[in-house]
Amino acid sequence: MSNMMPEQLRMMFSGRHGDVDQRPYDISILLIALTLMSIGLIVVTSASMPAAARLFGNPFHFAIRHLVYIALALTAFFITLQFPMRWWKWSNTWLLLLGIVLLLAVLVVGRNVNGSSRWIAIGPITIQASEPTKLFFFCYLAGYLVRRYEEVTENIKGFIKPLIVFFVLALLLLMQPDLGTVVVMFATTVGLLFLAGARLWQFFALIFSGAIAVGMLILISPYRMARVTSFMDPWADPFGSGYQLTQSLMAYGRGDIFGQGLGNSLQKLEYLPEAHTDFIMAILAEEFGFAGVTCVLLLLLALVIKALQLGNQALIKERPFEGYLAYAIGIWISFQTAVNIGASAGILPTKGLTLPLVSYGGSSMIIMAMAIALLMRISFELRMTDVQVIAGNKKRLSRSKSPDDSALQQELAHE
């Protein structure tokens, strides 16, 4: 009898809800994120030990802090998972205003590190304002596309309005300065407007205008120009402007196919600056080789594909806010990954952007965990919608086959 109970319960549940996947969440999204976090913890620990031992006398200083960041990120993940998507849809404008306030606060009371004021210190906690601002802006953009969909697709006025908001945020970010975040936000905005159905000429005009703007920002800034020239030929000044990139390229070269083994990197011995943050992929490549880099890229690709699939499913089921937000998160992760790895591999000029869910950094880790929670919440609500629809159909079908209805149908047939 006890052996039959689970099977009976399964059959009863299946009979009520039909042959659909009844897991409330897409666990694969969480598993991918946890795998990336675990890989990040291992590589950050290995990459940061020499610098931590010199600066703090404890080789595990950054590893312990990174573990704390992961714990905070998981806490933020589970908290975010409790908020229904209708709350994000209702509050997206207020979240955007909060992001603007954070960017203004950075300019007033921000902590300056390496010539950039990007962090707000609240006691022992340091917040990088650009990270939550990215998520809040994407929520606003998804909400705007729902509210003004016809304007965006039919006239230039609706297309320009979100770009004005982006321009304000970009201006505040460039005052820090933080061109890397501006580029990621611009790419995500362009991609989302294109997926929402903006006219093709508007799309290309926006890309052209953005390219010109970025080019002008590089030309008028000596330090950005130095980064570009060193990126084009880092070996021309290997001990000056090209030093960081040449050391990163050496790490990639030493990695070969399967790497030198965990802990055997030479570049992390303080030859490569920021080894555990912006250039974490170079250390991963040196210790785990092409195979390790490929595994991480495949995991990130799987996460992006999951996000884009969720966006497509949400639009099919007439939940556009969820669809556009899932699209935005997918584009965000993919483009930030491309910029981070491209910079460390010499494909793009160096930018201070983290590798999602892998690099050292509390603000980035927490906000990215919240983005993953949003994907899982979207998945949850889409699945619950399916269950409710199927349950409703089953209930109506059972009512139509009730004894009274059958008797009435027989009487009508005899008449």
TAPEKA-V549747 format. One line per field, one symbol per residue. phi: phi as a letter, one per 20 degrees, with the letter a starting at -180 (. if undefined). A space follows every 50 residues. Layout:
phi->???
//
This chain:
phi->.ffeggffffffffffdnecfeffceffffffffffffffffffgffeff ffffecmcfdgfffffffffffffffgffffeefffffffdfffffffff fffffffecfeeclncdccdecmeeddefffffgfffffffffffffcff ffedbfffffgfffffffffffffffebfgffffffffffffffffofff fffffffffffffffffffedfffffffffffbfffbfdcfeffffffff fffffledmeognefefffmedflfedfdfffffffedmgffffffffff fffffgffffffffffelcfffffffgffffgffffffffffffenecff cedeegmdffqfffffffffffffffffggffffffffffffffffffff dfgffffffffffff
//
